[in-house]
Amino acid sequence: MKLIKWNLHEDVEAYTTTRKLGDISLNNPNYLKVLENRQELASLLNTDLEHMVAPRQTHSTNLKQVFLMKDGGTNMLKQTDDLYEVDATYTKDKDLFLLSFHADCTPILVYCKDQKIVCAIHSGWLGTVRQIVDHTIRYLIEKENCNPKEMYCLIGPCLSKKHLEVQDDVINQVKKMNFDTSPFYQKTDETHYLLDNKGLNKQQLLNLGVLEENIQVSSYCTNENNDLFFSHRVNHDGQRNVTIIKRK
């Protein structure tokens, strides 16, 4: 299985790649193999690289609207300065695949049914404490007139709470988020905690009015399911999975 298909909504296609497809991160020194994997991904999706957009993620809270004619193919054949420091993209265009790269970080997909918008978000622990999901959903509500009750969301494969061990420096930032985060971390000894990144991101969605029944949370953990997914904490090799959304 090279692709996991998500049943997010009948209006969209959503997937996550697996190890069997191979790494498609251009950070991999085996550049030709990565391009081969990307071409295979395009074939599996019945499209081409010109219908994909790859932001250059830096754990920011930056959101960017992208367009098929202007942005299709961005960073798919080589890295450019386009979409640098962008960790969330959205589009109103059909047939444009938005990519979110991740190993242990959390990918979040959003479909805004009323405004026909799809969005892909990358949220590691740093993006989470910076509340990229909160910033993105607020923007879609306030600037694109999206109704949160018409949003359908997926929280994809990432490191589960059981394996996301952090220390006081991270928890101190978690405590500064704009809601009660105490249910989402557990102290294990004097200096270590387990952090529920999926839960923190889901709560940001709920806080802004997304309906719980419209939020899917993947049970996959990139550590426990390392046979399926790349994991930074397990593999330390820079290889990435990608979670993808497209409006039909």
Helices and strands as residue ranges (DSSP letters): E 3-6, E 12-17, H 31-44, G 49-51, E 52-53, E 63-65, H 68-71, E 88-91, E 97-102, E 106-112, E 117-123, H 125-129, H 132-143, G 148-150, E 151-155, G 161-163, E 165-167, H 168-174, G 182-184, E 185-187, E 192-195, H 197-207, G 212-214, E 215-217, H 232-235, E 241-247
